Amino acid sequence: MQSQSSLNAPDEAFFRALEIERTQALVDRDVEKIRRLHAPDYELISVPGRVMSLERYLTLMAQDVFYASWQHGPMRVQVSQGMAAVRYQATITFPSGKVVECWHTDIYALQAGAWRAVWSQGTQLPQDPPSAAAAR
């Protein structure tokens, strides 16, 4: 029997593709895919700082369109045995027309042979005046 330490974790490209698939499922409100790609005890910490369970997330999506679009910036990925973190800047558009630019971080864990999102967090980018941003 192979030990866990001798198994190879997928590469960064796998997690980039998985993150795009996961967020597209959220935009599409594809409940079957959302359940497959998220752990049952998944938690989102939204941009306003609210903690949302997977069931609450799905309930809100069932009531109305949740996301109009989700654009990904370049992703940084950290992979270890059994876990991976994906971080990038996202531009998320809501049905109201509101656009949020944020850092988005997802933690994936290997559970029962499948990689699933266990935690997500969005943090809104600061609304710096152009002169302050250029000074960095």
WOJOJO-V562419 format. One line per field, one symbol per residue. ss: DSSP state (H for helix, E for strand, - for the rest). phi: phi as a letter, one per 40 degrees, with the letter a starting at -180 (. if undefined). A space follows every 10 residues. Layout:
BEGIN
ss = ???
phi = ???
END
This chain:
BEGIN
ss = ---HHH---- -HHHHHHHHH HHHHHHHH-- HHHHHHHEEE EEEEE----- EEEHHHHHHH HHH-----EE EE---EEEEE --EEEEEEEE EEE-----EE EEEEEEEEEE E--EEEEEEE EEEE-----H HHHH--
phi = .ccdcccccd cdcdcccccc ccccccccfc cccdcccbcd cdbbbcdcgc cbcdccdccc cccadcbcaa bbcdbbbbbb cgaabbbacb bbbbdcgcbb bacbbbbbbc bfgbcbcbab abbccccccd cccccc
END
